[in-house]
Amino acid sequence: MAEHWPIDMLPMVHDALKDQAARTRLRSKYIFLNFDDQPIAPETLRKNACSKALSKAKLDYRPMLQTRHTFGTMMVSSGENLGWIQKMMGHSSLKMITDKYFSYIPNMTHHNGSKFLKNI
């Protein structure tokens, strides 16, 4: 990543958080506020933002936790390093990554042991 932030995140996440913080910075130490300038409650966020966005996109309802699994699936299926994904998701070992997302791990270059055979 181009910059170093105290919390590792993708650049587009950093940019979105900076944009949101610019809207609320002078009103609170929190980034996501309700109309009373208080931290937004997860249920309010689910009801007023996530559910409406899914409906508008003509997608079935999914709990907000699924965004975490979507991130894991997208990172694994794009071939990102599993150790980096583990760290980003806060898992203490690779077991959760391999157990949950193994079927999404792409075989981008070979699928028959040829890479091993080439090195013996």
A tleap script that builds the chain and sets N, CA, C and O, in Angstrom:
source leaprc.protein.ff14SB
mol = sequence {
  NMET ALA GLU HIE TRP PRO ILE ASP MET LEU
  PRO MET VAL HIE ASP ALA LEU LYS ASP GLN
  ALA ALA ARG THR ARG LEU ARG SER LYS TYR
  ILE PHE LEU ASN PHE ASP ASP GLN PRO ILE
  ALA PRO GLU THR LEU ARG LYS ASN ALA CYS
  SER LYS ALA LEU SER LYS ALA LYS LEU ASP
  TYR ARG PRO MET LEU GLN THR ARG HIE THR
  PHE GLY THR MET MET VAL SER SER GLY GLU
  ASN LEU GLY TRP ILE GLN LYS MET MET GLY
  HIE SER SER LEU LYS MET ILE THR ASP LYS
  TYR PHE SER TYR ILE PRO ASN MET THR HIE
  HIE ASN GLY SER LYS PHE LEU LYS ASN CILE
}
set mol.1.N position { 0.833 -1.177 0.000 }
set mol.1.CA position { 0.000 0.000 0.000 }
set mol.1.C position { 0.879 1.243 0.000 }
set mol.1.O position { 1.977 1.249 0.558 }
set mol.2.N position { 0.391 2.257 -0.616 }
set mol.2.CA position { 1.182 3.464 -0.800 }
set mol.2.C position { 1.475 4.190 0.502 }
set mol.2.O position { 2.579 4.701 0.690 }
set mol.3.N position { 0.513 4.241 1.394 }
set mol.3.CA position { 0.691 4.934 2.660 }
set mol.3.C position { 0.661 3.923 3.800 }
set mol.3.O position { 0.200 2.793 3.637 }
set mol.4.N position { 1.157 4.347 4.948 }
set mol.4.CA position { 1.054 3.504 6.129 }
set mol.4.C position { 0.065 4.145 7.091 }
set mol.4.O position { 0.247 5.285 7.516 }
set mol.5.N position { -0.974 3.407 7.426 }
set mol.5.CA position { -1.970 3.879 8.372 }
set mol.5.C position { -1.892 3.002 9.605 }
set mol.5.O position { -1.465 1.851 9.506 }
set mol.6.N position { -2.293 3.511 10.776 }
set mol.6.CA position { -2.246 2.704 12.003 }
set mol.6.C position { -3.038 1.399 11.883 }
set mol.6.O position { -2.681 0.394 12.498 }
set mol.7.N position { -4.107 1.419 11.093 }
set mol.7.CA position { -4.892 0.216 10.844 }
set mol.7.C position { -4.745 -0.101 9.363 }
set mol.7.O position { -4.992 0.757 8.516 }
set mol.8.N position { -4.345 -1.321 9.049 }
set mol.8.CA position { -4.167 -1.708 7.658 }
set mol.8.C position { -5.522 -1.728 6.963 }
set mol.8.O position { -6.450 -2.385 7.434 }
set mol.9.N position { -5.642 -1.018 5.850 }
set mol.9.CA position { -6.894 -1.008 5.093 }
set mol.9.C position { -6.592 -0.703 3.635 }
set mol.9.O position { -5.550 -0.138 3.302 }
set mol.10.N position { -7.508 -1.082 2.792 }
set mol.10.CA position { -7.361 -0.794 1.373 }
set mol.10.C position { -7.533 0.708 1.135 }
set mol.10.O position { -8.260 1.370 1.875 }
set mol.11.N position { -6.872 1.246 0.115 }
set mol.11.CA position { -6.947 2.689 -0.130 }
set mol.11.C position { -8.376 3.214 -0.294 }
set mol.11.O position { -8.682 4.305 0.185 }
set mol.12.N position { -9.257 2.460 -0.961 }
set mol.12.CA position { -10.618 2.962 -1.147 }
set mol.12.C position { -11.390 3.039 0.168 }
set mol.12.O position { -12.277 3.880 0.310 }
set mol.13.N position { -11.071 2.185 1.119 }
set mol.13.CA position { -11.693 2.250 2.441 }
set mol.13.C position { -11.190 3.488 3.177 }
set mol.13.O position { -11.970 4.222 3.784 }
set mol.14.N position { -9.900 3.708 3.117 }
set mol.14.CA position { -9.307 4.892 3.743 }
set mol.14.C position { -9.938 6.167 3.178 }
set mol.14.O position { -10.290 7.076 3.929 }
set mol.15.N position { -10.076 6.225 1.861 }
set mol.15.CA position { -10.653 7.412 1.227 }
set mol.15.C position { -12.112 7.615 1.644 }
set mol.15.O position { -12.528 8.740 1.922 }
set mol.16.N position { -12.881 6.533 1.686 }
set mol.16.CA position { -14.294 6.642 2.081 }
set mol.16.C position { -14.420 7.109 3.530 }
set mol.16.O position { -15.284 7.929 3.845 }
set mol.17.N position { -13.566 6.593 4.409 }
set mol.17.CA position { -13.610 7.017 5.813 }
set mol.17.C position { -13.199 8.483 5.962 }
set mol.17.O position { -13.774 9.209 6.773 }
set mol.18.N position { -12.212 8.915 5.187 }
set mol.18.CA position { -11.812 10.329 5.224 }
set mol.18.C position { -12.948 11.225 4.746 }
set mol.18.O position { -13.207 12.273 5.337 }
set mol.19.N position { -13.626 10.815 3.677 }
set mol.19.CA position { -14.752 11.601 3.165 }
set mol.19.C position { -15.870 11.696 4.202 }
set mol.19.O position { -16.431 12.769 4.424 }
set mol.20.N position { -16.188 10.564 4.834 }
set mol.20.CA position { -17.241 10.562 5.849 }
set mol.20.C position { -16.824 11.387 7.069 }
set mol.20.O position { -17.635 12.128 7.624 }
set mol.21.N position { -15.575 11.261 7.481 }
set mol.21.CA position { -15.086 12.015 8.636 }
set mol.21.C position { -15.151 13.517 8.374 }
set mol.21.O position { -15.417 14.298 9.287 }
set mol.22.N position { -14.911 13.917 7.140 }
set mol.22.CA position { -14.967 15.343 6.810 }
set mol.22.C position { -16.373 15.898 7.039 }
set mol.22.O position { -16.536 17.084 7.326 }
set mol.23.N position { -17.380 15.044 6.912 }
set mol.23.CA position { -18.767 15.486 7.123 }
set mol.23.C position { -19.108 15.608 8.609 }
set mol.23.O position { -20.015 16.355 8.974 }
set mol.24.N position { -18.392 14.884 9.464 }
set mol.24.CA position { -18.783 14.833 10.877 }
set mol.24.C position { -17.704 15.309 11.845 }
set mol.24.O position { -17.973 15.433 13.040 }
set mol.25.N position { -16.526 15.570 11.378 }
set mol.25.CA position { -15.371 15.850 12.236 }
set mol.25.C position { -15.609 16.950 13.264 }
set mol.25.O position { -15.201 16.807 14.417 }
set mol.26.N position { -16.241 18.013 12.885 }
set mol.26.CA position { -16.425 19.130 13.804 }
set mol.26.C position { -17.587 18.907 14.776 }
set mol.26.O position { -17.751 19.673 15.725 }
set mol.27.N position { -18.384 17.876 14.552 }
set mol.27.CA position { -19.550 17.634 15.402 }
set mol.27.C position { -19.332 16.532 16.421 }
set mol.27.O position { -20.055 16.468 17.416 }
set mol.28.N position { -18.351 15.658 16.201 }
set mol.28.CA position { -18.183 14.511 17.093 }
set mol.28.C position { -16.827 13.854 16.841 }
set mol.28.O position { -16.204 14.062 15.800 }
set mol.29.N position { -16.389 13.062 17.809 }
set mol.29.CA position { -15.175 12.274 17.591 }
set mol.29.C position { -15.491 11.000 16.804 }
set mol.29.O position { -14.580 10.291 16.377 }
set mol.30.N position { -16.782 10.709 16.613 }
set mol.30.CA position { -17.198 9.538 15.851 }
set mol.30.C position { -17.392 9.903 14.386 }
set mol.30.O position { -17.651 11.058 14.051 }
set mol.31.N position { -17.264 8.918 13.529 }
set mol.31.CA position { -17.389 9.150 12.092 }
set mol.31.C position { -18.820 8.994 11.611 }
set mol.31.O position { -19.291 9.784 10.793 }
set mol.32.N position { -19.518 7.973 12.115 }
set mol.32.CA position { -20.879 7.697 11.650 }
set mol.32.C position { -21.876 8.162 12.700 }
set mol.32.O position { -21.963 7.596 13.789 }
set mol.33.N position { -22.630 9.210 12.352 }
set mol.33.CA position { -23.553 9.834 13.303 }
set mol.33.C position { -24.992 9.736 12.819 }
set mol.33.O position { -25.262 9.646 11.621 }
set mol.34.N position { -25.912 9.755 13.786 }
set mol.34.CA position { -27.325 9.848 13.445 }
set mol.34.C position { -27.693 11.337 13.341 }
set mol.34.O position { -26.825 12.206 13.418 }
set mol.35.N position { -28.989 11.615 13.167 }
set mol.35.CA position { -29.418 13.010 13.003 }
set mol.35.C position { -29.266 13.845 14.273 }
set mol.35.O position { -29.341 15.073 14.222 }
set mol.36.N position { -29.055 13.191 15.399 }
set mol.36.CA position { -28.831 13.893 16.663 }
set mol.36.C position { -27.346 14.012 17.005 }
set mol.36.O position { -26.988 14.328 18.140 }
set mol.37.N position { -26.495 13.761 16.027 }
set mol.37.CA position { -25.038 13.814 16.194 }
set mol.37.C position { -24.516 12.826 17.240 }
set mol.37.O position { -23.506 13.084 17.896 }
set mol.38.N position { -25.193 11.723 17.387 }
set mol.38.CA position { -24.762 10.636 18.260 }
set mol.38.C position { -24.280 9.478 17.383 }
set mol.38.O position { -24.682 9.376 16.223 }
set mol.39.N position { -23.422 8.606 17.924 }
set mol.39.CA position { -22.985 7.450 17.126 }
set mol.39.C position { -24.196 6.661 16.638 }
set mol.39.O position { -25.122 6.395 17.405 }
set mol.40.N position { -24.183 6.294 15.380 }
set mol.40.CA position { -25.319 5.587 14.802 }
set mol.40.C position { -25.385 4.161 15.354 }
set mol.40.O position { -24.367 3.476 15.456 }
set mol.41.N position { -26.576 3.732 15.704 }
set mol.41.CA position { -26.774 2.383 16.232 }
set mol.41.C position { -26.750 1.378 15.086 }
set mol.41.O position { -27.291 1.655 14.016 }
set mol.42.N position { -26.132 0.218 15.294 }
set mol.42.CA position { -26.070 -0.790 14.218 }
set mol.42.C position { -27.440 -1.140 13.640 }
set mol.42.O position { -27.566 -1.330 12.430 }
set mol.43.N position { -28.460 -1.227 14.482 }
set mol.43.CA position { -29.801 -1.568 13.986 }
set mol.43.C position { -30.346 -0.472 13.074 }
set mol.43.O position { -31.007 -0.762 12.077 }
set mol.44.N position { -30.072 0.773 13.414 }
set mol.44.CA position { -30.493 1.890 12.572 }
set mol.44.C position { -29.767 1.842 11.229 }
set mol.44.O position { -30.373 2.055 10.179 }
set mol.45.N position { -28.487 1.565 11.270 }
set mol.45.CA position { -27.705 1.441 10.042 }
set mol.45.C position { -28.253 0.318 9.173 }
set mol.45.O position { -28.406 0.474 7.961 }
set mol.46.N position { -28.546 -0.819 9.804 }
set mol.46.CA position { -29.078 -1.958 9.050 }
set mol.46.C position { -30.403 -1.605 8.411 }
set mol.46.O position { -30.625 -1.873 7.230 }
set mol.47.N position { -31.289 -0.999 9.197 }
set mol.47.CA position { -32.645 -0.716 8.730 }
set mol.47.C position { -32.678 0.400 7.687 }
set mol.47.O position { -33.369 0.285 6.675 }
set mol.48.N position { -31.947 1.458 7.928 }
set mol.48.CA position { -32.056 2.643 7.083 }
set mol.48.C position { -31.044 2.736 5.955 }
set mol.48.O position { -31.230 3.525 5.028 }
set mol.49.N position { -30.008 1.970 6.010 }
set mol.49.CA position { -29.013 2.049 4.939 }
set mol.49.C position { -28.874 0.716 4.212 }
set mol.49.O position { -29.132 0.627 3.012 }
set mol.50.N position { -28.472 -0.300 4.929 }
set mol.50.CA position { -28.184 -1.584 4.282 }
set mol.50.C position { -29.416 -2.205 3.640 }
set mol.50.O position { -29.379 -2.574 2.466 }
set mol.51.N position { -30.498 -2.325 4.386 }
set mol.51.CA position { -31.703 -2.956 3.845 }
set mol.51.C position { -32.254 -2.188 2.648 }
set mol.51.O position { -32.676 -2.787 1.658 }
set mol.52.N position { -32.249 -0.866 2.744 }
set mol.52.CA position { -32.747 -0.055 1.630 }
set mol.52.C position { -31.848 -0.180 0.402 }
set mol.52.O position { -32.338 -0.238 -0.726 }
set mol.53.N position { -30.542 -0.220 0.621 }
set mol.53.CA position { -29.615 -0.363 -0.510 }
set mol.53.C position { -29.792 -1.722 -1.186 }
set mol.53.O position { -29.808 -1.812 -2.414 }
set mol.54.N position { -29.923 -2.775 -0.385 }
set mol.54.CA position { -30.145 -4.105 -0.963 }
set mol.54.C position { -31.447 -4.138 -1.749 }
set mol.54.O position { -31.498 -4.689 -2.849 }
set mol.55.N position { -32.485 -3.558 -1.195 }
set mol.55.CA position { -33.778 -3.529 -1.874 }
set mol.55.C position { -33.684 -2.767 -3.198 }
set mol.55.O position { -34.189 -3.225 -4.223 }
set mol.56.N position { -33.041 -1.616 -3.166 }
set mol.56.CA position { -32.889 -0.805 -4.377 }
set mol.56.C position { -32.091 -1.552 -5.445 }
set mol.56.O position { -32.348 -1.411 -6.641 }
set mol.57.N position { -31.116 -2.352 -4.995 }
set mol.57.CA position { -30.300 -3.134 -5.927 }
set mol.57.C position { -30.988 -4.447 -6.326 }
set mol.57.O position { -30.439 -5.242 -7.089 }
set mol.58.N position { -32.206 -4.659 -5.793 }
set mol.58.CA position { -32.987 -5.878 -6.068 }
set mol.58.C position { -32.237 -7.141 -5.630 }
set mol.58.O position { -32.226 -8.156 -6.326 }
set mol.59.N position { -31.618 -7.040 -4.462 }
set mol.59.CA position { -30.910 -8.168 -3.871 }
set mol.59.C position { -31.650 -8.624 -2.622 }
set mol.59.O position { -32.268 -7.817 -1.928 }
set mol.60.N position { -31.584 -9.914 -2.341 }
set mol.60.CA position { -32.198 -10.446 -1.131 }
set mol.60.C position { -31.493 -9.887 0.100 }
set mol.60.O position { -30.311 -9.544 0.060 }
set mol.61.N position { -32.243 -9.804 1.189 }
set mol.61.CA position { -31.672 -9.344 2.450 }
set mol.61.C position { -30.538 -10.263 2.894 }
set mol.61.O position { -30.633 -11.485 2.781 }
set mol.62.N position { -29.484 -9.667 3.390 }
set mol.62.CA position { -28.374 -10.390 3.992 }
set mol.62.C position { -27.947 -9.617 5.224 }
set mol.62.O position { -27.918 -8.386 5.198 }
set mol.63.N position { -27.612 -10.316 6.310 }
set mol.63.CA position { -27.120 -9.619 7.499 }
set mol.63.C position { -25.834 -8.854 7.179 }
set mol.63.O position { -25.075 -9.245 6.292 }
set mol.64.N position { -25.601 -7.768 7.905 }
set mol.64.CA position { -24.400 -6.956 7.660 }
set mol.64.C position { -23.119 -7.757 7.841 }
set mol.64.O position { -22.108 -7.452 7.210 }
set mol.65.N position { -23.146 -8.782 8.699 }
set mol.65.CA position { -21.971 -9.629 8.905 }
set mol.65.C position { -21.505 -10.256 7.591 }
set mol.65.O position { -20.325 -10.570 7.433 }
set mol.66.N position { -22.428 -10.437 6.654 }
set mol.66.CA position { -22.056 -11.047 5.384 }
set mol.66.C position { -21.051 -10.204 4.609 }
set mol.66.O position { -20.340 -10.730 3.753 }
set mol.67.N position { -20.978 -8.902 4.895 }
set mol.67.CA position { -19.983 -8.081 4.201 }
set mol.67.C position { -18.575 -8.555 4.546 }
set mol.67.O position { -17.664 -8.459 3.724 }
set mol.68.N position { -18.403 -9.061 5.747 }
set mol.68.CA position { -17.114 -9.621 6.162 }
set mol.68.C position { -16.775 -10.847 5.328 }
set mol.68.O position { -15.643 -11.005 4.869 }
set mol.69.N position { -17.767 -11.716 5.136 }
set mol.69.CA position { -17.543 -12.922 4.334 }
set mol.69.C position { -17.341 -12.563 2.857 }
set mol.69.O position { -16.568 -13.214 2.154 }
set mol.70.N position { -18.031 -11.539 2.404 }
set mol.70.CA position { -17.829 -11.093 1.026 }
set mol.70.C position { -16.394 -10.617 0.842 }
set mol.70.O position { -15.756 -10.938 -0.160 }
set mol.71.N position { -15.884 -9.851 1.809 }
set mol.71.CA position { -14.493 -9.403 1.743 }
set mol.71.C position { -13.558 -10.605 1.668 }
set mol.71.O position { -12.687 -10.658 0.799 }
set mol.72.N position { -13.730 -11.572 2.574 }
set mol.72.CA position { -12.869 -12.753 2.591 }
set mol.72.C position { -12.923 -13.504 1.275 }
set mol.72.O position { -11.888 -13.893 0.734 }
set mol.73.N position { -14.122 -13.709 0.759 }
set mol.73.CA position { -14.293 -14.432 -0.503 }
set mol.73.C position { -13.633 -13.690 -1.659 }
set mol.73.O position { -12.948 -14.297 -2.483 }
set mol.74.N position { -13.839 -12.379 -1.719 }
set mol.74.CA position { -13.250 -11.594 -2.806 }
set mol.74.C position { -11.723 -11.606 -2.743 }
set mol.74.O position { -11.061 -11.724 -3.774 }
set mol.75.N position { -11.170 -11.486 -1.555 }
set mol.75.CA position { -9.718 -11.471 -1.420 }
set mol.75.C position { -9.119 -12.831 -1.783 }
set mol.75.O position { -8.131 -12.904 -2.513 }
set mol.76.N position { -9.719 -13.897 -1.275 }
set mol.76.CA position { -9.217 -15.249 -1.569 }
set mol.76.C position { -9.340 -15.551 -3.057 }
set mol.76.O position { -8.392 -16.040 -3.672 }
set mol.77.N position { -10.495 -15.266 -3.636 }
set mol.77.CA position { -10.708 -15.617 -5.038 }
set mol.77.C position { -9.877 -14.773 -5.991 }
set mol.77.O position { -9.677 -15.162 -7.142 }
set mol.78.N position { -9.385 -13.615 -5.528 }
set mol.78.CA position { -8.512 -12.808 -6.386 }
set mol.78.C position { -7.054 -13.219 -6.251 }
set mol.78.O position { -6.184 -12.683 -6.938 }
set mol.79.N position { -6.788 -14.178 -5.356 }
set mol.79.CA position { -5.423 -14.691 -5.226 }
set mol.79.C position { -4.565 -13.949 -4.218 }
set mol.79.O position { -3.344 -14.103 -4.225 }
set mol.80.N position { -5.177 -13.142 -3.344 }
set mol.80.CA position { -4.386 -12.449 -2.321 }
set mol.80.C position { -3.717 -13.465 -1.394 }
set mol.80.O position { -4.188 -14.592 -1.237 }
set mol.81.N position { -2.623 -13.047 -0.794 }
set mol.81.CA position { -1.899 -13.890 0.148 }
set mol.81.C position { -2.799 -14.242 1.328 }
set mol.81.O position { -3.389 -13.358 1.950 }
set mol.82.N position { -2.903 -15.535 1.633 }
set mol.82.CA position { -3.810 -15.973 2.697 }
set mol.82.C position { -3.409 -15.428 4.067 }
set mol.82.O position { -4.271 -15.158 4.904 }
set mol.83.N position { -2.122 -15.267 4.296 }
set mol.83.CA position { -1.670 -14.697 5.563 }
set mol.83.C position { -2.116 -13.255 5.723 }
set mol.83.O position { -2.487 -12.838 6.820 }
set mol.84.N position { -2.084 -12.490 4.638 }
set mol.84.CA position { -2.552 -11.108 4.679 }
set mol.84.C position { -4.052 -11.071 4.953 }
set mol.84.O position { -4.518 -10.256 5.750 }
set mol.85.N position { -4.812 -11.949 4.296 }
set mol.85.CA position { -6.260 -12.004 4.514 }
set mol.85.C position { -6.547 -12.365 5.971 }
set mol.85.O position { -7.421 -11.771 6.602 }
set mol.86.N position { -5.817 -13.326 6.494 }
set mol.86.CA position { -5.969 -13.733 7.903 }
set mol.86.C position { -5.773 -12.523 8.808 }
set mol.86.O position { -6.568 -12.283 9.717 }
set mol.87.N position { -4.708 -11.764 8.554 }
set mol.87.CA position { -4.408 -10.586 9.376 }
set mol.87.C position { -5.506 -9.537 9.242 }
set mol.87.O position { -5.948 -8.971 10.242 }
set mol.88.N position { -5.942 -9.278 8.026 }
set mol.88.CA position { -6.970 -8.266 7.790 }
set mol.88.C position { -8.282 -8.632 8.477 }
set mol.88.O position { -9.010 -7.753 8.940 }
set mol.89.N position { -8.583 -9.919 8.543 }
set mol.89.CA position { -9.845 -10.364 9.135 }
set mol.89.C position { -9.715 -10.622 10.635 }
set mol.89.O position { -10.708 -10.895 11.308 }
set mol.90.N position { -8.493 -10.534 11.157 }
set mol.90.CA position { -8.284 -10.658 12.591 }
set mol.90.C position { -8.283 -12.075 13.125 }
set mol.90.O position { -8.516 -12.289 14.314 }
set mol.91.N position { -8.025 -13.046 12.263 }
set mol.91.CA position { -7.981 -14.439 12.716 }
set mol.91.C position { -6.599 -14.765 13.270 }
set mol.91.O position { -5.594 -14.240 12.792 }
set mol.92.N position { -6.552 -15.627 14.273 }
set mol.92.CA position { -5.279 -15.961 14.906 }
set mol.92.C position { -4.510 -17.022 14.130 }
set mol.92.O position { -3.318 -17.217 14.368 }
set mol.93.N position { -5.173 -17.708 13.207 }
set mol.93.CA position { -4.486 -18.710 12.379 }
set mol.93.C position { -5.126 -18.753 10.994 }
set mol.93.O position { -6.177 -18.156 10.759 }
set mol.94.N position { -4.481 -19.460 10.097 }
set mol.94.CA position { -5.018 -19.621 8.746 }
set mol.94.C position { -6.187 -20.603 8.693 }
set mol.94.O position { -6.883 -20.683 7.681 }
set mol.95.N position { -6.405 -21.348 9.774 }
set mol.95.CA position { -7.438 -22.388 9.764 }
set mol.95.C position { -8.807 -21.845 9.359 }
set mol.95.O position { -9.486 -22.451 8.531 }
set mol.96.N position { -9.214 -20.731 9.919 }
set mol.96.CA position { -10.519 -20.175 9.575 }
set mol.96.C position { -10.584 -19.811 8.099 }
set mol.96.O position { -11.590 -20.065 7.436 }
set mol.97.N position { -9.528 -19.224 7.592 }
set mol.97.CA position { -9.499 -18.837 6.178 }
set mol.97.C position { -9.621 -20.073 5.289 }
set mol.97.O position { -10.441 -20.110 4.372 }
set mol.98.N position { -8.801 -21.078 5.568 }
set mol.98.CA position { -8.838 -22.269 4.715 }
set mol.98.C position { -10.131 -23.054 4.906 }
set mol.98.O position { -10.671 -23.585 3.935 }
set mol.99.N position { -10.640 -23.141 6.133 }
set mol.99.CA position { -11.895 -23.870 6.361 }
set mol.99.C position { -13.077 -23.183 5.683 }
set mol.99.O position { -13.897 -23.844 5.046 }
set mol.100.N position { -13.168 -21.882 5.814 }
set mol.100.CA position { -14.338 -21.140 5.328 }
set mol.100.C position { -14.269 -20.832 3.838 }
set mol.100.O position { -15.289 -20.850 3.150 }
set mol.101.N position { -13.068 -20.550 3.337 }
set mol.101.CA position { -12.950 -20.016 1.981 }
set mol.101.C position { -12.160 -20.912 1.025 }
set mol.101.O position { -11.843 -20.486 -0.085 }
set mol.102.N position { -11.837 -22.140 1.428 }
set mol.102.CA position { -10.987 -23.003 0.597 }
set mol.102.C position { -11.503 -23.143 -0.832 }
set mol.102.O position { -10.723 -23.102 -1.784 }
set mol.103.N position { -12.803 -23.305 -0.981 }
set mol.103.CA position { -13.348 -23.536 -2.330 }
set mol.103.C position { -13.183 -22.319 -3.239 }
set mol.103.O position { -13.350 -22.435 -4.454 }
set mol.104.N position { -12.860 -21.157 -2.675 }
set mol.104.CA position { -12.672 -19.955 -3.486 }
set mol.104.C position { -11.214 -19.697 -3.842 }
set mol.104.O position { -10.911 -18.770 -4.592 }
set mol.105.N position { -10.301 -20.522 -3.300 }
set mol.105.CA position { -8.883 -20.325 -3.591 }
set mol.105.C position { -8.631 -20.734 -5.036 }
set mol.105.O position { -8.812 -21.901 -5.386 }
set mol.106.N position { -8.221 -19.801 -5.873 }
set mol.106.CA position { -8.043 -20.127 -7.289 }
set mol.106.C position { -6.755 -20.896 -7.535 }
set mol.106.O position { -5.776 -20.756 -6.803 }
set mol.107.N position { -6.777 -21.685 -8.549 }
set mol.107.CA position { -5.574 -22.344 -9.022 }
set mol.107.C position { -5.219 -21.621 -10.314 }
set mol.107.O position { -5.657 -22.010 -11.396 }
set mol.108.N position { -4.429 -20.578 -10.191 }
set mol.108.CA position { -4.204 -19.673 -11.311 }
set mol.108.C position { -3.168 -20.167 -12.321 }
set mol.108.O position { -3.156 -19.709 -13.464 }
set mol.109.N position { -2.323 -21.069 -11.924 }
set mol.109.CA position { -1.236 -21.415 -12.838 }
set mol.109.C position { -1.125 -22.889 -13.168 }
set mol.109.O position { -0.609 -23.229 -14.233 }
set mol.110.N position { -1.576 -23.763 -12.318 }
set mol.110.CA position { -1.381 -25.188 -12.551 }
set mol.110.C position { -2.414 -25.985 -11.764 }
set mol.110.O position { -3.053 -25.457 -10.854 }
set mol.111.N position { -2.573 -27.231 -12.111 }
set mol.111.CA position { -3.547 -28.036 -11.409 }
set mol.111.C position { -3.239 -29.526 -11.470 }
set mol.111.O position { -4.133 -30.356 -11.311 }
set mol.112.N position { -1.970 -29.864 -11.702 }
set mol.112.CA position { -1.664 -31.284 -11.890 }
set mol.112.C position { -0.322 -31.707 -11.310 }
set mol.112.O position { 0.189 -32.768 -11.670 }
set mol.113.N position { 0.257 -30.914 -10.431 }
set mol.113.CA position { 1.553 -31.251 -9.850 }
set mol.113.C position { 2.732 -30.858 -10.728 }
set mol.113.O position { 3.881 -31.119 -10.372 }
set mol.114.N position { 2.465 -30.239 -11.860 }
set mol.114.CA position { 3.539 -29.920 -12.810 }
set mol.114.C position { 4.547 -28.949 -12.232 }
set mol.114.O position { 5.731 -29.039 -12.555 }
set mol.115.N position { 4.123 -28.032 -11.396 }
set mol.115.CA position { 5.056 -27.072 -10.797 }
set mol.115.C position { 6.060 -27.803 -9.916 }
set mol.115.O position { 7.253 -27.502 -9.959 }
set mol.116.N position { 5.598 -28.748 -9.128 }
set mol.116.CA position { 6.488 -29.545 -8.294 }
set mol.116.C position { 7.443 -30.360 -9.172 }
set mol.116.O position { 8.651 -30.375 -8.937 }
set mol.117.N position { 6.896 -31.029 -10.174 }
set mol.117.CA position { 7.722 -31.892 -11.027 }
set mol.117.C position { 8.796 -31.106 -11.764 }
set mol.117.O position { 9.873 -31.637 -12.035 }
set mol.118.N position { 8.521 -29.861 -12.089 }
set mol.118.CA position { 9.488 -29.030 -12.784 }
set mol.118.C position { 10.703 -28.748 -11.924 }
set mol.118.O position { 11.779 -28.474 -12.455 }
set mol.119.N position { 10.560 -28.808 -10.614 }
set mol.119.CA position { 11.650 -28.458 -9.695 }
set mol.119.C position { 12.409 -29.661 -9.162 }
set mol.119.O position { 13.302 -29.484 -8.334 }
set mol.120.N position { 12.096 -30.883 -9.601 }
set mol.120.CA position { 12.854 -32.039 -9.098 }
set mol.120.C position { 13.833 -32.541 -10.134 }
set mol.120.O position { 14.555 -33.507 -9.885 }
savepdb mol mol.pdb
quit
